[in-house]
Amino acid sequence: MVSDSAAAFLIDHGTTLVSVGGSIIAGSIAFAKYLEELRKARAQQLEMLKQKANELRWEQAKVGKTLNDEMLEDVEACGAMQMLDMEPEGSSVRLPNERSFVATYDDVVRAITWRVGQDRDPTARDRTHLEYSPKWVEIRTCFDSFFYYLAIIEHYLTSGLLHFDDVAYPLTYYVRLLAHNRWRTQFRAYIDYYRLGRARKFLQRFESWRVLDENDQGRADDAELAVPRQ
């Protein structure tokens, strides 16, 4: 049985206890609703972030396709890729304005080594002048265009505007050809001599080329052109 004092307490404070209990229940319900709304808000936020990430990825894919298309439509850059992939007997390369020439492995090597290092070796100037062939300029023009696209792609990659997977094809194939031992030393010297820092950093993303530069810390004078590998 309830004691007289307890009964008196309930009579005097019952309304208050009921009110407090009701407030606690109402507060619990409100808090539960708040947690549910917070969960929904976070889920919506995560979905929005996921959608934005998908949109960014789609934009990166479009940028990659655009750069690849531009490179493949550039006749001179394509000429460089054609020479990288040519047979030992050589290949006929056609350029704008009805220009054309036949290139062999030796032609490419001689073209990219012409005058490279002559400021360090005075006798090289005489040798390269005597061996000069006008098509070497055309060959260099082709590879300069090719390296230009590599530098642009590296800049976009470093800026986060492009994903590597979107440009890995067909460049993985051509970088492997560029690193072939028939001319990789000469191409590496050419890239270093003309301070093609971004092109070199892009090439270093590929294992086939990176082994050539694994001990190379870069030059201080091309730091402005070079960017860190991602």
trRosetta pair geometry for C-beta under 8 A, 3 or more apart (Angstrom, degrees):
i j d omega theta_ij theta_ji phi_ij phi_ji
2 6 4.8 -120 -174 88 92 121
2 7 5.0 113 122 -62 119 91
2 10 7.5 -24 -179 2 150 140
3 6 4.6 91 57 9 83 101
3 7 6.8 -149 93 -6 42 87
4 7 5.7 -56 -147 38 31 112
4 8 6.2 33 154 -22 65 105
5 8 5.6 -52 -148 35 31 112
5 9 6.4 34 151 -22 64 103
6 9 5.5 -52 -150 33 34 113
6 10 6.4 33 153 -17 66 104
7 10 5.7 -54 -149 37 33 110
7 11 6.3 34 152 -21 66 105
8 11 5.6 -53 -149 35 32 112
8 12 6.2 23 156 -13 67 109
9 12 5.9 -61 -145 42 28 104
9 13 5.8 -24 173 26 68 112
10 13 6.8 -76 -124 59 21 75
10 14 4.8 48 175 -69 66 102
10 17 7.8 -51 -133 19 66 145
11 14 6.3 -9 -112 -11 14 116
13 16 4.8 -54 -166 43 74 117
13 17 5.7 77 134 -27 89 99
14 17 5.7 -58 -148 36 31 109
14 18 6.2 29 157 -17 67 106
15 18 5.8 -56 -150 37 30 110
15 19 6.3 31 152 -20 64 107
16 19 5.6 -56 -149 36 31 112
16 20 6.3 29 154 -18 67 104
17 20 5.7 -51 -144 37 31 109
17 21 6.1 31 155 -17 65 107
18 21 5.7 -55 -145 39 29 111
18 22 6.2 31 154 -20 64 107
19 22 5.7 -55 -148 37 29 111
19 23 6.3 31 152 -21 64 105
20 23 5.6 -54 -150 34 32 112
20 24 6.4 34 152 -21 65 103
21 24 5.6 -52 -149 33 33 112
21 25 6.4 30 154 -16 65 105
22 25 5.7 -55 -148 38 33 109
22 26 6.0 31 154 -18 67 108
23 26 5.7 -55 -143 40 30 110
23 27 6.0 32 155 -21 65 107
24 27 5.7 -54 -145 37 28 111
24 28 6.3 30 154 -21 63 105
25 28 5.7 -53 -149 34 31 112
25 29 6.4 30 153 -17 64 105
26 29 5.7 -55 -150 37 32 111
26 30 6.2 32 152 -19 66 107
27 30 5.6 -54 -144 38 32 111
27 31 6.1 33 156 -20 66 106
28 31 5.7 -54 -145 37 29 111
28 32 6.3 32 154 -21 63 105
29 32 5.7 -54 -150 35 30 113
29 33 6.5 31 151 -18 64 104
30 33 5.6 -54 -151 36 33 112
30 34 6.3 37 149 -23 66 103
31 34 5.4 -49 -148 33 34 115
31 35 6.4 36 152 -19 65 101
32 35 5.8 -50 -149 34 32 111
32 36 6.5 32 151 -18 63 106
33 36 5.6 -55 -150 37 33 112
33 37 6.3 32 153 -17 67 105
34 37 5.8 -56 -147 39 30 109
34 38 6.2 32 152 -21 65 107
35 38 5.5 -53 -146 36 31 113
35 39 6.3 35 152 -22 64 103
36 39 5.6 -50 -149 33 31 113
36 40 6.4 31 152 -17 64 104
37 40 5.6 -53 -148 38 33 111
37 41 6.2 36 152 -22 66 105
38 41 5.6 -52 -145 36 31 112
38 42 6.3 29 155 -17 65 105
39 42 5.9 -56 -149 38 29 108
39 43 6.3 30 152 -20 64 107
40 43 5.6 -54 -147 36 31 113
40 44 6.3 32 153 -19 65 105
41 44 5.7 -54 -149 37 30 110
41 45 6.3 32 151 -21 64 106
42 45 5.4 -51 -145 36 33 114
42 46 6.3 35 155 -19 65 104
43 46 5.8 -53 -148 37 30 110
43 47 6.3 32 152 -20 63 106
44 47 5.6 -54 -148 36 32 113
44 48 6.4 34 152 -20 65 104
45 48 5.6 -52 -149 35 32 111
45 49 6.4 32 152 -18 65 104
46 49 5.6 -52 -146 37 33 112
46 50 6.2 36 152 -21 65 105
47 50 5.6 -52 -148 36 31 114
47 51 6.3 33 151 -20 64 104
48 51 5.6 -53 -148 36 32 112
48 52 6.3 31 153 -18 65 104
49 52 5.7 -52 -146 37 32 110
49 53 6.3 35 152 -21 65 104
50 53 5.6 -52 -147 35 31 112
50 54 6.4 32 152 -19 64 104
51 54 5.6 -53 -149 36 32 112
51 55 6.3 33 151 -19 65 105
52 55 5.5 -52 -146 37 34 112
52 56 6.2 36 152 -20 66 103
53 56 5.6 -51 -146 36 31 111
53 57 6.2 33 152 -20 64 105
54 57 5.6 -52 -146 36 31 112
54 58 6.3 34 152 -21 64 105
55 58 5.6 -52 -149 35 32 113
55 59 6.4 32 151 -19 64 104
56 59 5.6 -54 -149 37 33 111
56 60 6.3 35 151 -20 66 104
57 60 5.6 -51 -149 35 33 114
57 61 6.4 36 150 -21 64 103
57 163 7.0 20 -141 -32 72 146
58 61 5.6 -51 -150 33 33 113
58 62 6.5 33 151 -19 64 103
59 62 5.6 -52 -149 35 34 111
59 63 6.4 36 151 -20 66 102
59 161 7.9 -76 127 -162 104 69
60 63 5.6 -52 -148 35 33 111
60 64 6.3 36 152 -20 65 105
60 161 6.7 169 -110 160 79 39
60 162 5.5 144 -156 -127 88 29
60 163 4.5 72 148 -11 137 96
60 166 6.2 -175 139 -13 85 153
61 64 5.6 -53 -150 36 32 114
61 65 6.4 31 153 -18 65 105
61 163 7.1 -14 -69 35 60 118
61 166 5.2 -164 -121 -107 52 132
62 65 5.7 -53 -147 37 32 110
62 66 6.2 35 153 -22 65 106
63 66 5.6 -55 -148 35 31 113
63 67 6.4 27 156 -15 65 106
63 156 6.3 -171 151 -172 132 141
63 161 5.7 -135 177 148 176 92
63 162 5.1 -116 103 -90 125 87
63 166 7.3 77 76 117 74 154
64 67 6.0 -58 -148 38 29 106
64 68 6.2 27 156 -16 65 109
64 162 5.5 125 -70 -150 84 98
64 163 6.6 -55 -51 52 137 73
64 165 7.9 -25 -122 87 168 56
64 166 2.6 -93 -93 138 178 123
64 167 5.0 -133 -147 -50 100 80
65 68 5.7 -57 -146 40 30 111
65 69 6.1 32 156 -21 66 108
65 166 6.9 -79 -38 -176 63 110
66 69 5.8 -55 -147 36 27 111
66 70 6.3 27 155 -19 63 106
67 70 5.7 -53 -146 35 31 111
67 71 6.3 30 156 -18 65 107
67 149 7.0 139 179 -162 95 98
67 152 6.7 -171 -138 112 121 115
67 153 5.8 130 159 -90 151 90
67 156 7.0 -133 -60 18 153 161
67 162 7.3 1 4 -114 147 143
67 167 6.4 -22 87 -99 125 121
68 71 5.8 -58 -149 37 30 110
68 72 6.2 20 158 -12 66 111
68 166 7.7 -131 -27 150 124 78
68 167 6.2 -168 -65 -119 101 74
68 170 7.8 114 -150 12 114 77
69 72 5.9 -61 -144 43 28 105
69 73 6.0 19 159 -13 65 114
70 73 5.9 -64 -144 43 27 106
70 74 6.4 36 154 -33 64 103
70 149 7.4 178 100 -117 99 118
71 74 5.7 -49 -150 21 31 114
71 77 5.2 -102 -165 125 72 155
71 78 7.9 136 150 -58 63 73
71 146 7.8 75 -158 -126 106 58
71 149 4.4 87 -103 -147 113 159
72 77 7.7 -89 -77 97 20 116
72 78 6.4 70 -156 -82 44 107
73 78 7.8 -93 139 -38 2 125
74 77 3.9 51 90 19 118 112
74 78 6.3 166 85 -14 60 86
74 145 5.8 -164 148 166 133 128
74 149 7.2 -167 30 -55 151 132
75 78 5.7 -59 -147 41 28 112
75 79 6.3 39 150 -29 63 102
75 94 7.3 -75 -170 106 118 74
75 95 5.7 130 131 -139 121 52
75 96 5.5 140 57 -42 151 83
76 79 5.3 -44 -151 25 35 118
76 80 7.0 38 150 -19 61 95
76 95 6.2 42 -86 -131 76 104
76 96 7.7 -47 -46 -1 91 99
76 141 5.6 -82 -151 133 132 91
76 142 4.7 -147 -177 -110 75 57
76 144 7.9 -26 146 64 130 78
76 145 4.0 101 105 10 113 160
76 146 7.7 -128 125 -35 78 74
77 80 5.7 -47 -158 29 37 112
77 81 6.7 33 147 -13 66 103
77 142 7.0 160 -87 -167 19 66
77 145 4.3 -118 -63 124 76 107
77 146 4.6 135 -139 -81 76 63
77 148 7.6 -102 -85 53 114 97
77 149 5.7 49 -125 -9 147 136
78 81 5.5 -53 -148 40 39 111
78 82 6.1 46 149 -25 68 103
79 82 5.4 -50 -147 33 32 116
79 83 6.5 30 154 -17 64 103
79 93 4.5 77 -147 -166 102 122
79 94 7.6 -149 -94 60 106 39
79 95 6.1 -4 -65 -82 150 89
79 138 7.9 -82 150 159 154 91
79 142 3.9 -98 92 -125 111 130
79 145 7.9 65 45 55 99 132
80 83 5.8 -56 -151 36 32 108
80 84 6.5 34 151 -21 65 104
80 142 4.0 167 -57 146 81 96
80 143 4.6 132 -118 -85 126 54
80 145 6.6 -172 -14 67 129 91
80 146 3.7 -95 76 -36 158 138
81 84 5.5 -50 -147 33 35 114
81 85 6.3 13 159 -2 66 113
81 146 6.7 157 -44 -110 77 128
81 170 7.9 67 -151 102 142 125
81 174 5.3 -57 -127 -113 93 138
82 85 6.2 -73 -148 49 27 97
82 86 6.3 52 151 -60 65 94
82 91 5.8 -157 151 131 100 150
82 93 5.8 152 87 -106 136 95
83 86 5.4 -26 -143 -11 36 121
83 91 6.3 -157 -100 55 54 127
83 93 6.5 -15 -58 -72 97 136
83 103 5.2 -28 -115 99 114 146
83 108 5.6 145 165 -85 129 130
83 139 7.0 92 -91 -138 169 93
83 142 6.8 98 3 113 132 150
83 143 8.0 -67 60 -63 137 96
84 174 5.5 75 98 -150 156 85
84 177 4.1 102 165 119 106 133
84 178 6.0 -35 -130 -66 132 68
85 174 7.3 -66 -49 -107 103 81
85 177 6.0 -60 -74 -116 64 166
86 90 6.2 -7 158 -166 138 25
86 91 3.6 -118 -121 -20 126 125
86 103 6.9 170 -9 89 169 95
86 104 7.9 -135 112 -127 141 35
86 105 7.8 -158 81 -61 111 71
87 90 7.2 -33 76 31 74 22
87 91 6.9 122 30 -61 72 92
88 104 7.8 27 173 -156 46 92
88 105 6.7 -27 -138 -18 59 124
89 104 7.4 -77 160 -115 26 99
90 102 5.5 53 148 171 134 93
90 103 5.9 178 -156 90 95 39
90 104 3.9 -55 -87 -85 106 74
90 105 7.7 -117 -85 -10 69 61
90 107 7.5 61 -122 12 113 127
91 102 7.1 178 90 -151 28 64
91 103 5.9 -17 60 59 77 85
92 100 6.3 14 179 179 93 113
92 101 7.5 -178 -149 96 59 27
92 102 5.2 -34 -95 -97 67 76
93 100 6.4 172 88 -152 50 65
93 101 5.8 -12 57 62 95 72
93 102 7.5 156 13 -102 76 24
93 103 5.7 19 -7 1 123 116
93 138 7.4 154 93 142 128 121
93 142 7.0 -42 177 -78 150 154
94 99 7.4 136 -165 87 50 55
94 100 4.7 -19 -106 -101 62 102
95 99 4.0 -28 69 80 107 106
95 100 6.5 -178 18 -78 75 46
95 101 7.9 10 -2 8 114 89
95 138 6.4 -133 -22 -155 155 112
95 141 7.8 49 -130 96 150 131
95 142 7.6 -112 -92 -75 118 100
96 99 6.6 19 72 26 42 103
99 138 6.7 -163 155 -118 129 131
101 135 4.2 149 -161 -129 156 125
101 138 5.4 127 10 81 143 155
101 139 7.8 -90 85 -52 142 83
102 135 8.0 -39 53 -141 47 166
103 107 4.6 -138 -151 83 71 140
103 108 6.0 71 174 -53 118 86
103 135 6.9 -163 -84 151 84 130
103 139 6.0 126 -114 -95 134 113
104 107 4.8 105 47 1 67 102
104 108 7.4 -131 94 -3 39 85
105 108 6.0 -59 -157 34 32 109
105 109 6.4 26 152 -15 67 108
105 182 5.7 -59 -161 160 130 136
105 183 7.0 -153 -167 -45 88 121
106 109 5.7 -57 -146 40 34 110
106 110 6.0 30 158 -16 68 109
107 110 5.9 -59 -145 41 27 107
107 111 6.0 29 157 -23 64 110
107 133 7.3 -75 -136 73 93 148
107 135 6.6 -24 -165 103 127 121
107 136 7.3 -147 -175 -87 80 72
107 139 6.3 -177 142 -70 97 153
108 111 5.7 -56 -145 35 27 112
108 112 6.4 9 164 -6 64 109
108 139 5.9 -162 -111 -166 58 138
108 183 6.2 -26 111 -110 114 162
109 112 6.5 -66 -145 43 25 97
109 113 6.1 7 162 -4 64 118
109 182 7.6 -106 -65 147 123 81
109 183 5.2 -135 -87 -111 90 107
109 186 5.3 140 -143 7 76 172
110 113 6.1 -70 -141 47 26 100
110 114 6.2 49 156 -51 64 96
110 131 6.5 -121 -161 143 125 126
110 133 7.3 55 113 22 134 116
110 136 6.4 -89 112 -102 90 120
111 114 5.8 -37 -152 0 28 118
111 133 7.8 -71 -81 63 86 102
111 135 7.5 -77 -87 112 126 71
111 136 3.7 -176 -115 -144 85 80
111 137 7.9 -136 -146 -29 107 22
111 139 3.8 -5 176 81 173 137
111 140 5.5 -152 164 -47 107 83
112 116 7.0 9 150 -20 56 143
112 139 7.3 -99 -45 126 77 115
112 140 6.8 151 -89 -95 61 83
112 143 6.6 -11 -89 55 113 166
112 183 7.3 85 49 -175 140 118
112 186 5.2 107 94 147 116 110
112 187 6.2 -10 152 -89 160 57
112 190 4.5 -54 180 -70 104 147
113 116 5.3 -97 -151 40 42 117
113 117 7.9 -23 -165 22 76 112
113 128 7.8 -148 118 -102 75 115
113 186 5.2 -69 -61 -144 102 115
113 189 7.2 37 -108 84 80 132
113 190 7.4 -95 -76 -67 47 100
114 128 4.8 128 -149 -155 69 121
114 131 7.6 -144 -106 90 98 105
114 132 6.9 93 -143 -107 133 74
114 136 5.3 59 -9 170 156 148
114 140 7.8 -91 51 -56 117 131
115 118 4.9 -56 -152 -3 55 130
115 124 7.4 130 -122 133 30 110
115 125 7.3 44 -116 -109 74 64
115 128 5.3 -179 -54 126 59 167
116 186 7.9 125 62 -161 155 78
116 189 5.8 106 149 131 139 107
116 190 5.8 -80 -98 -97 153 65
116 193 4.8 179 -149 14 97 174
117 120 5.0 -56 -167 44 72 110
117 121 5.6 23 141 16 96 107
117 124 5.8 102 99 -17 87 178
117 189 7.1 -27 -41 174 118 125
117 193 6.6 -91 -49 -105 68 136
118 121 6.2 -75 -129 66 35 75
118 122 7.4 66 180 -118 70 23
118 124 4.0 -138 -106 91 73 112
118 125 4.5 100 -169 -66 128 74
118 128 6.4 -82 -76 15 131 138
120 124 7.9 31 67 11 68 139
121 124 4.2 77 92 -18 106 113
122 125 6.3 -40 -172 12 47 110
123 126 5.9 -52 -165 36 53 109
123 127 6.3 49 144 -19 76 108
124 127 5.6 -59 -147 40 38 112
124 128 5.9 29 160 -15 73 109
125 128 6.3 -60 -144 40 24 103
125 129 6.3 26 157 -22 62 110
126 129 5.8 -57 -147 34 29 111
126 130 6.5 24 159 -16 64 108
127 130 6.1 -62 -153 37 28 106
127 131 6.3 6 158 -2 65 116
128 131 5.9 -67 -140 49 32 101
128 132 6.4 64 154 -65 64 84
129 132 5.7 -22 -156 -23 31 119
132 136 6.7 -106 -156 24 64 140
133 136 5.1 112 69 -22 79 99
134 137 6.1 -42 -174 20 53 110
134 138 7.4 47 137 -10 70 102
135 138 5.0 -48 -157 37 57 117
135 139 6.1 62 144 -24 76 98
136 139 5.5 -49 -146 35 36 113
136 140 6.3 36 154 -17 66 104
137 140 5.8 -55 -148 39 30 110
137 141 6.3 37 151 -25 63 105
138 141 5.5 -50 -147 31 31 116
138 142 6.7 35 153 -21 62 101
139 142 5.8 -53 -157 31 32 112
139 143 6.6 17 154 -7 66 107
140 143 5.9 -61 -145 44 34 102
140 144 5.9 39 156 -24 69 107
141 144 5.7 -52 -142 35 27 113
141 145 6.6 29 156 -19 61 105
142 145 6.0 -60 -158 34 28 110
142 146 6.5 27 148 -17 64 107
143 146 5.2 -48 -144 37 41 116
143 147 6.1 38 156 -16 70 103
143 190 7.7 7 129 135 143 153
144 147 5.9 -54 -143 41 30 107
144 148 6.3 42 150 -30 62 102
145 148 5.4 -47 -150 25 32 119
145 149 7.0 29 154 -15 62 99
146 149 6.1 -57 -160 33 33 106
146 150 6.8 32 146 -17 65 105
147 150 5.3 -49 -148 36 41 116
147 151 6.3 44 152 -22 68 102
147 191 7.0 -171 -129 -107 139 93
147 196 5.3 -32 171 -159 134 150
147 199 4.3 1 -166 -118 89 158
148 151 5.8 -56 -153 34 31 111
148 152 6.5 29 151 -17 65 105
148 199 7.8 -34 -60 -75 17 121
149 152 5.6 -51 -144 37 36 111
149 153 6.2 37 156 -20 67 105
150 153 5.8 -54 -147 38 29 112
150 154 6.4 32 153 -20 64 106
150 171 7.7 136 -102 -143 90 136
150 198 7.3 159 117 118 77 82
150 199 4.2 73 95 -131 119 81
150 202 4.6 -170 177 70 92 149
150 203 6.8 20 -176 -48 142 83
151 154 5.7 -53 -148 35 31 112
151 155 6.5 35 152 -21 64 103
151 196 6.6 -109 -70 -171 121 88
151 197 7.9 76 -122 72 107 57
151 198 3.8 86 -142 89 81 117
151 199 4.6 -46 -61 -55 84 78
151 202 7.0 -134 -83 -9 32 132
151 225 7.9 -46 -140 -175 122 102
152 155 5.6 -52 -151 33 33 114
152 156 6.5 30 153 -15 65 105
152 198 7.9 91 -34 126 24 140
153 156 5.8 -56 -150 38 33 110
153 157 6.3 35 151 -21 66 106
153 162 6.8 -117 -159 112 67 165
153 167 5.4 157 -153 -178 132 168
153 171 7.8 -172 111 -63 175 165
153 202 5.9 79 85 -123 102 145
154 157 5.6 -53 -146 36 32 113
154 158 6.2 30 157 -17 66 107
154 198 4.4 173 78 177 136 91
154 199 6.9 -152 -4 -83 140 27
154 201 5.3 109 -157 84 144 101
154 202 3.8 -112 -68 -62 112 103
154 227 6.4 156 151 48 108 124
155 158 6.0 -57 -147 38 28 108
155 159 6.3 21 155 -14 63 113
155 198 5.9 -2 -51 -154 84 147
155 227 7.2 134 -99 -9 54 155
156 159 5.7 -61 -144 42 30 109
156 161 4.6 -85 -162 73 82 106
156 162 3.8 55 132 -5 110 129
157 160 7.9 44 174 -63 29 23
157 161 7.8 -85 -62 54 19 68
157 162 5.0 -65 -76 77 56 106
157 163 7.8 97 -121 -121 80 10
157 164 6.1 55 -128 -75 125 77
157 167 7.8 -99 -67 34 113 137
157 202 7.3 129 24 -108 142 91
157 205 7.9 -44 148 -70 169 155
157 230 6.3 -146 148 17 103 137
158 227 4.6 -34 -94 150 161 149
158 228 7.4 122 -126 58 116 64
158 230 6.5 -173 -103 -41 59 118
159 162 7.6 60 62 13 88 85
162 166 6.3 -124 -170 62 84 126
162 167 6.6 21 169 -17 126 124
163 166 4.9 89 70 -3 84 107
164 167 6.5 -81 -159 49 39 89
164 168 6.0 59 150 -57 77 97
164 205 6.6 -154 -133 178 132 146
164 230 7.8 -163 -48 78 122 118
165 168 5.5 -31 -138 -2 34 122
167 171 5.9 15 152 10 82 134
168 171 6.4 -116 -164 55 23 93
168 172 5.1 23 174 -39 78 113
169 172 6.3 -31 -85 17 53 106
169 173 7.5 48 -135 -7 65 103
170 173 5.1 -40 178 33 81 118
170 174 6.3 71 125 -16 89 103
171 174 5.6 -61 -143 45 44 104
171 175 5.7 46 158 -24 77 105
172 175 6.0 -54 -142 36 25 109
172 176 6.6 29 155 -20 59 106
172 206 6.5 165 -127 -118 66 124
173 176 6.0 -60 -159 32 28 112
173 177 6.8 23 148 -14 63 106
174 177 5.4 -50 -149 37 40 113
174 178 6.2 46 149 -24 68 102
175 178 5.3 -49 -145 34 36 116
175 179 6.4 29 155 -15 65 107
175 203 6.0 171 -140 -133 115 77
175 206 4.6 107 127 31 149 172
175 208 5.9 133 122 70 93 121
175 209 5.6 -76 175 -30 107 123
176 179 5.9 -60 -148 40 30 107
176 180 7.5 59 146 -53 58 81
176 206 7.4 -124 -60 166 67 139
176 208 4.5 -77 -106 -164 68 176
177 180 5.7 -18 -165 -22 42 115
178 183 7.9 -78 -161 89 47 101
178 184 6.9 97 140 -106 56 79
178 187 5.9 -152 -177 144 90 172
178 203 7.3 -96 99 -128 141 122
178 209 7.0 2 90 -86 108 116
179 184 4.9 41 -158 -109 42 128
179 203 8.0 150 -65 -172 105 112
179 206 7.7 -147 -29 108 142 122
179 208 4.5 167 48 145 156 95
179 209 4.8 -136 -78 -83 127 67
179 211 8.0 88 -168 49 137 97
179 212 6.5 -148 -137 -27 102 130
180 183 6.5 36 79 36 89 77
180 184 6.0 180 69 -43 34 100
181 184 5.8 -45 -102 15 33 115
181 185 7.9 32 -154 -16 58 93
183 186 5.0 -56 -166 45 74 114
183 187 5.7 73 135 -24 90 101
184 187 5.7 -56 -143 39 33 109
184 188 6.1 36 157 -22 67 107
184 209 8.0 -166 -147 -120 117 72
184 212 6.2 -137 161 -93 122 145
185 188 5.8 -55 -148 36 28 112
185 189 6.4 28 153 -18 63 106
186 189 5.7 -54 -148 37 32 111
186 190 6.3 36 152 -23 65 105
187 190 5.4 -51 -146 34 34 115
187 191 6.3 33 156 -18 66 105
188 191 5.9 -54 -147 37 30 109
188 192 6.3 26 155 -15 64 110
188 212 5.7 -136 -89 158 142 137
188 213 7.6 -172 -138 -67 120 90
189 192 5.8 -59 -145 42 30 109
189 193 5.9 31 157 -25 67 110
190 193 5.9 -54 -140 34 25 110
190 194 6.4 -3 168 8 62 111
190 196 7.9 10 124 9 74 130
191 194 6.8 -71 -143 51 21 90
191 196 4.6 -85 -152 53 73 115
191 199 6.1 -130 -139 94 114 116
191 200 5.1 133 156 -75 130 101
191 203 7.6 -43 -135 11 169 151
192 195 7.4 22 -179 -75 32 40
192 196 7.9 -68 -51 34 20 80
192 200 7.4 75 -74 -86 63 146
192 219 7.2 117 -161 -24 89 127
195 219 7.2 -89 -112 62 90 136
195 221 6.9 -81 -107 112 132 92
195 222 4.0 -167 -149 -101 97 120
195 225 5.8 120 155 24 94 153
196 199 4.1 -19 152 38 111 122
196 200 5.9 126 98 -27 79 91
196 225 7.2 -125 -163 149 18 145
197 200 5.8 -61 -150 36 28 110
197 201 6.4 24 157 -17 66 106
197 218 7.4 56 -131 -147 100 117
197 222 4.4 175 -67 156 117 111
197 223 7.6 155 -124 -103 156 8
197 224 7.5 150 24 77 161 49
197 225 3.1 134 31 105 127 99
197 226 3.4 -107 -174 -63 121 67
197 227 7.3 113 135 -5 106 62
198 201 5.6 -51 -145 36 36 111
198 202 6.5 38 154 -20 65 101
198 225 5.7 -106 -22 168 82 82
198 226 6.8 -171 -63 -112 49 35
198 227 6.0 33 -109 9 82 104
199 202 5.8 -53 -153 33 32 111
199 203 6.5 33 150 -18 64 105
200 203 5.6 -54 -150 36 34 113
200 204 6.4 39 151 -25 65 104
200 213 7.2 127 179 -90 104 156
200 226 7.0 -38 67 -110 111 98
201 204 5.5 -49 -148 30 35 116
201 205 7.6 51 149 -32 57 90
201 226 5.6 134 -48 -154 123 76
201 227 5.3 173 100 58 174 71
201 228 7.4 158 -147 167 134 4
201 229 5.9 -159 -167 -73 90 77
202 205 5.9 -40 -171 7 41 115
203 206 6.2 -61 -172 32 48 106
203 209 4.2 -94 165 135 94 162
203 210 7.8 176 131 -61 69 59
203 213 7.8 107 102 -7 104 139
204 209 6.2 -107 -85 105 34 107
204 210 5.0 85 -157 -100 61 82
204 213 5.5 -69 -101 66 106 143
204 229 5.5 -97 103 -83 117 134
205 210 7.4 -159 46 -61 7 114
205 229 6.2 175 -79 -145 74 108
205 230 7.9 5 -104 50 113 76
206 209 4.7 62 76 21 101 100
206 210 6.3 -175 84 -21 44 92
207 210 5.4 -53 -126 34 31 114
207 211 6.8 40 173 -29 63 96
208 211 7.3 -55 -169 16 19 106
209 212 5.7 -51 -173 24 53 114
209 213 7.0 16 145 4 78 108
210 213 6.0 -76 -152 51 42 93
210 214 6.2 71 150 -69 75 81
211 214 5.7 -13 -143 -28 36 118
212 216 7.9 2 124 -7 65 129
213 216 4.2 -66 -159 35 74 123
218 222 6.7 -121 -177 72 96 100
218 223 7.0 102 137 -87 127 69
218 226 5.5 19 -147 -82 143 177
219 222 4.7 63 69 18 105 98
219 223 7.5 -126 96 -40 58 70
220 223 5.8 -19 -164 -29 41 116
222 225 4.9 -46 -176 42 84 111
222 226 5.5 80 124 -25 90 104
223 226 5.8 -61 -135 42 32 105
